[in-house]
Amino acid sequence: MGSVLMLLLFSGCQISAQEPQEDPQEDPQELKREVKTDMARGRYEQAANSLEKLIAEDDQYVDYFFTLADARFMNAQMPEAIKAYDKSIEMQPVLKPRCWQRGLAYYFNDQFKLGKEQFEVHQTVNSQDVENSVWHLLCNSRLVGVDEARKSMIPIRGDQRVPMPEVLEMFAGTGSIEKVLQAATKNSSASGSRRDNQLYYAHLYIGLFHDMNGDTQKARESMTEAVAVNPISKSQLMGSVADVYLRLHDPENRN
């Protein structure tokens, strides 16, 4: 989404209430290197296992829990992801409004009321993000229906990322799938990775639009197209969403 919560795990700066324990069973620096490599290669279960070992040695680092939450999310393990996000917020309450990732996990775990509330509080720190408005609508539509949810859709005017204005109009019912795709492909001068990024987000949100309207078959088709063009690093959570959707909605896609 537009506002990315920067993790501390790989920056060399950590938050701790106490010094790490002496004589750890495994070298924590090596474990952290393994986490970084595994996340970048999409080996989320291995990354989570290394993070669990780090936490077992010292459970005072909030970045361990937050990165564990991301790894669990990207491995389509929503209850476990939510548990780790909750622990992160318990340790550092300032994270709560910034933790849009937890809102996505709530949505995929069918906890729509909690998801709606998370996107509402995220709006207080990230007020011009189309994606936040869309995920809020996705949650609320499951609670009150699409037409009623659109009446309380969060208005966004300052997000000009391609193709976000057209995505917002599509979800609001004033635009179309065709306009989203046209916006994502119209700039012929865009570099290959930039164009693929625009197409990824176009297909991702078209898939979620189909999902909101109850057409899971078309949603899976759009998510499959998103995965095919996805240029985003495997360590970035938004780049995993289309694949996560497929895994959660089609058992054949589970690893």
Secondary structure as GFF3:
##gff-version 3
##sequence-region A 1 255
A	DSSP	alpha_helix	28	40	.	.	.	ID=ss1
A	DSSP	alpha_helix	44	57	.	.	.	ID=ss2
A	DSSP	alpha_helix	62	74	.	.	.	ID=ss3
A	DSSP	alpha_helix	78	91	.	.	.	ID=ss4
A	DSSP	three_ten_helix	93	98	.	.	.	ID=ss5
A	DSSP	alpha_helix	100	108	.	.	.	ID=ss6
A	DSSP	alpha_helix	112	122	.	.	.	ID=ss7
A	DSSP	alpha_helix	130	144	.	.	.	ID=ss8
A	DSSP	alpha_helix	146	151	.	.	.	ID=ss9
A	DSSP	alpha_helix	164	172	.	.	.	ID=ss10
A	DSSP	alpha_helix	177	185	.	.	.	ID=ss11
A	DSSP	alpha_helix	192	212	.	.	.	ID=ss12
A	DSSP	alpha_helix	216	229	.	.	.	ID=ss13
A	DSSP	three_ten_helix	237	240	.	.	.	ID=ss14
A	DSSP	alpha_helix	241	249	.	.	.	ID=ss15
A	DSSP	three_ten_helix	251	253	.	.	.	ID=ss16
###
